[in-house]
């Protein structure tokens, strides 16, 4: 085991899953407060600095604020890799780059109705996210800084359907079976009059309104979910919209955090990984428009979902318009510009964490998990560009 591998081993050895979970509403209320009372997960950050301005992180080659930015990014990429691995096990390509699953033929077929190259796209996106978190953590360790470590929180069940890696059942970080998706990014990127940075109170319409209410599964929970072709297609459609919903978050996160970086090399990392997330987003936003129109009811929860036909002339919804429409940027006194949005940097990490939590991605996670992620986000948001 080399020095990097040794430093990447879990920092906590006696952390056991708590007997109950923290309700999402309770967690979201806490996110509005300043300091959070930290659960045992805080021990994972015991070697991190407590200062985030111009001060150098103790015994490291980068400032504390820069390390905090990369540590939050690494944690986000670990979470992304976790759910992309679940998608790949069931509907992607299993090979030496992304091993573990065996594929679910019925789910894969439903995904390929949306995009015939879906297996390859899922595989490549999964591989990208794995390399992102491995690189970020290795870089932190190389500078003597604490890496992000979510291993103690791998406690969620996940799918038990044909195709999953049986060794990972009950060891997931993320929950893909109770999602509530905000698909307003669809119209946000097609709206030429509003920018969330300038119009924080503007409500962008949802592309798929029913995904924004109730809880929906994006993977077959068991083989029973593959028995009804219409419902299985609804599951695949949900996944197709979850892909860009997630990637547009990273699309904004990296340029927003980059504005806080002090070290030029850290800045280089953030602005080099960020565009990859943008490439993911545009690919998936194009694919999502091919989801076949349908309506289905979840036989387990009774929740109904309806996917509209997005081949329309309305510019806010037309699936063919995948290029970012020029919109106001920085000031309405300046000409419109085609940009990534939003990119305002204040509170971006806590905003990203709230976005993922609202989505239902962490339903079932422990209080220690929320405390750890909240501390990572608060430290990233406290980073300030130095002189």
N, C-alpha and C positions, 0 to 999 in steps of 0.2 A: 504494500500500500504506500503510495507516494504522499508527499506533504499535502497536496491539494485534496486528494481523496480523504486523508485523515481529517482535515479541517471540515470537510463536507459531511462528516458523520453527524447524526443527531446530537444536539447539545443537551437534550433532556433525556434521562434514562428512567425516571420514576414517574413520568406523567401518564396516568391512566385515564381513559375516557370518563367524564363525569356521568352521574346516573341520570341526568335529565338535560334537555336542550334549552337554549335561550330563545324565547319567542322573538320573531323578527321585529315586531312592533317595539318590543322592549329595547332591542338592540338599536333600532333606528332612533329612538328617543335619546339613547345614550350618546349616539354619534353627534348630537347637537351640543354636548357638553364639552368642557375643556379636557382636563385630565380624566383618564378612565382608570377605575380601580382594576388593577391587572390581576388576572387569574394565573395559574401556574405557567401558562404559555409565555409569560413575560420572561421567564428564565432563559428562553431561547435567545433573548437579546442582551443577556447579561454582559457580554463582551463589547457591546456597541457603546459609542460615546453618548453622553447626555447633552452635548452642545451641537448646534446645527448652523452656526453662522460662519464667521471667518476662521474660527479655531480649527487647528488640525486635529483629526481624530487620533487618539492616543496610539502611538506605535504603528501608525499606518502611513501609506504613501499617498493617500487622498484625504480631503477634508471630510468631516463628519457629515455635512449636508450632502456632498456628492455621493458618499457611501449610502446614505439613507435613500436617495433617489434610485440608485441601482438596486438596493435591497428590496424596495417596494416593487420595482419592475420585475425582479427575479421571482418574487412571490406571486405576482400576477401571472407570469409565464408558467410557473409551476401549476397554478390552478388551470390555466388554459390547456396545458399539456395533459392534465388529468382528464378533462372532459373530451378532448380530442382523441385521446387513447381509447376512451369508451366508444366513441363514434367509429374509430378505425377497426376495433375488434369486431364490430357488428357489420359495418358497411364499407370498410376501406380495404386496402391491400396490406396483407400481413407478410412481412419479409424481414431481413436482417436489420433494416433500419428501424422498423416499427413492429417488433414481434409481439406475440402474446395471444392474439385471438385466432379464430378460425372462420369468421364470417357467418352472417345469417342470410341465407339465400333469398328469403322472402322480403326482408327489409332492404337488402341490396337492390333487389328488383324494383321496389317502390322508389328508392332513391334515384335509380337510373331512368325512371320515367321522367324525372325532372331534368337530369343531365346525364348523358350516356358515359361521360368520363368522371362521374362522381367518385368512384372508388379511388382513382388516382389523385383527384383534388383533395379528398379527405386525408389520404396518406401523406401527401406533400405538406399540407398544412400542419398535420400532427408532427411530422419530422421537424418542421421549422420551429415550432414552439418548444420542442424538447431541446433543440440546439440553443435556443435563446436562453432558457433558464440555466442550462449547464454552463454556457459561456459567462453569463452575468455572475453566477456564483463563483466560478473559477477565477474570474477577474477580481472580485472582492477579496477572495482568499489570497490571491497573489499580491494584494496590497496590504495584507494583514488585517483586513476588515472582516467582520462577522458576516457569513452568508445568510440567505433566507433558508429556513428549514421548516417545512410543513409536515414532515413524516409522522410526528405524533398524532396528527389529526386525520390520518387515513382510516376512517371508521365507518363511512357510509356504505350502505349495501350495494346500490347500483342494480343493474339488470342481472337476471339469472337465465335469460333466454339463450337459445342455441347460438354459439359463436363467441360468447364472452370468454375471457381468460378466467378459469375457475379459481386460480390463485389470487385473483384480485377482488373476488366477490367479498363484500364486507370491508374492503380496504380502499374505498374511493374517498377523494376529497370533495367532490362536487356531485350534485343531485340533478340529473337530467330528466327526471320523471314528474316534476311539479313546477314547471316553468310558467312564468307570466311575462310575456315579451312586449317590450316597448318598441314598436315598429315605426315610431315617428321619424326615425332617421331617414326613412324612405322619402318623405315629403320635405324634410329639412334640407336635403341635398338637391331638391328640385325647385325649391322656393327661391325666387330671385329678389324678394323684397325684405326678407328677414334673416337675421343671423342671431343665434342664441347668445352670443357674446354681447351683442348690442340690444337684443330684445329678449331678456331672460324670462319675461312673463308671457311671451307669445306661445300659443299652443299649436304645435304642428300636428296635423291630422295623422291618424294611424293608417298604415297600409292594410293591416289585417286587424280590425278593431277587436274581434273576439279573442285574439291571442293576448290582448291586454287586460282581459278579465278572466277569472278562474285560473286553474292550474292545469297545464297540459304536458303530456309526456312527449319527448323527442326521440325516444328509443323504445323498442318493445320491452316492457318490464319483465314479461315471461313469454313463453311460446304461445300462450293464449291470445296475446295481442296481435299475433300474426294470422289468426284464423279468419278475420273479417277483412277482405281486401280494401274496402272503402275506409275503414278506420285505420288500417295499416298505412294507407296512402296519406291520411291526415297526420299520422305520426311522422312520416317522411317529410311532408310539407312543413311541419313544425320545425323539424331539424333544419330544413332549407332556409327558414327565416331566422333561426337561432344563429346560424353560422355568421351572416353579416351583422346581426345585432351585436354579437360579441366583438367582431373584428373592427367595427366602427368605433368601439370604445378605445381599443389600442391605437387606432388611427389618430385619435385626438390626444390620448394620454401622453405619448412620447414627445410630440412638439410642445405640449404644455409643460411637461417636466423639464425639457431641455432649457427653457428660459430661466430656470433656477440653477443650472449647473455652473460651477466655477472653473473646474479643471477642463482644459481643452479636450483631453482624451475622453473624459466622461461625456462631454458634449458630443464628441464624435460617435461614441457608442449609441447614445440616445437618438441622434439624427440618422444613424445608419440602420438601426433596428426598426425605427418608426415607419419608414417607407415600405418595409416588408409587410407590416400590418395593413398599410394602405392598399398594397397589391392584393392581399387577402380580401379586404373589404370589397374592392371593386369586382373581383372575381365572383364572390358570393352574392353581391347585390344583383349582378347580372343573372346568376343562376336562380335566385329566389323568384324572379319574375316568371320563371317557367313552371312554377308549382301549379298543378292542374286545379281549376276551380272545383270546389266540393264542399259539402257540409257533412259532418259526422258527429256522433255522440260517443263519448268515452263510456264503454260498458261497465267500467269499475266505478267511476266518479259521477257519471251522469252529466258531465260538462260538455257543452256543445261548442264546436268550432266551425267557422265558415271561412273559406278562402275565396276571395273575390277574383274575378277575371281582371287582371291588370293590363290587358292589351286594350287600352283606352286612349282617347284623344286628349283627355285632361292632362295637362303638363305636370300637375302635382302627383299623378299616379302612373303615368305611362311607363311601362316596364322598359321601353327602349331607351329612355333618357338616363343613362347610367353615368354620364359625365357630370361633375359638380357644376351646377348652374352658378354663374357669377352672382354675387350678393354683396351687400354693404360690408366693409371691412375696416376696422379701426375707427373710422368716422364716416358719417353720412355726407360729409363735405368732400369726400374723396370718391373717385369713380368706383363702380362695382368691380369685384375681382373674384375669380374662381379660386377657392381656397378650401383647406380642411377646416371644418368647424364642428364644435367650438375648440378654441385654443387658449382661452383665458386661463391663466395659470393659478389664480388664487383658489385654494381648496381643492385642487384637481384630484389628488390622491384619495381624499375622503369622499369626493364625489364619485370617483370610480368604484370605490368599495360599496357605497350606497347603491349605485347602479346595479352591481352584481348581486347585492343582497335583495333588492327589490325584485329582481328577476326570479328569485327562488332557488338560485344555484346552490345556496348553502343551507337549505332546509334540512334539519337533522344534525347540523354541526354543533359543537360544544361551546360553552361560554369561553373556554380557554382559547379556542380558535378565533372567536370574534375579538377577544382582548388582544391577541397577538397581531391580528391583521389591523386592528384599529391603531395600535402603537406604531406599526410600520407606516401606515398612512399618515399619522400625525407627524412622524419624524420627517417623512418626505415633504409634507406641506410646510414644515418649519425651515426647510433648506432655503438659504438666501445666497444669491450671487455675491461673491466676495470682490474685494478691490484688486 
